[in-house]
């Protein structure tokens, strides 16, 4: 049941991100790309199976068990992707502000007419 709820939530976030990417406002496009990347990150975390035990405790430590181990590589990669995504989003928003200062609009149809 949890997987179904998570799949519906991620599908909704991904659909809303796609909706925002298809808008004419440049800021909404940037936020849509951000939502799409964050939904991909959440998907990767769920596929990394976060329900297991810590690898240090499960392999020969005092917790020693033949239990199910969570893969820490997925979590490290997603953490890196979140940090890079934050920097990219900040840079895209600064570029959007510069476009607004230069052209007086962030509407993509109007920007296409200026060139």
Secondary structure, DSSP 8 states (H G I E B T S, - for coil): -HHHHHHHHHHHHHHHHHHHHTSSBHHHHHHHHHHHHHHHHHHHHHHT-TTSB-HHHHSSSTT--S--B--HHHHHHHHHHHHHHHHHHHHHHHHHHHHHHHHS--BHHHHHHH-
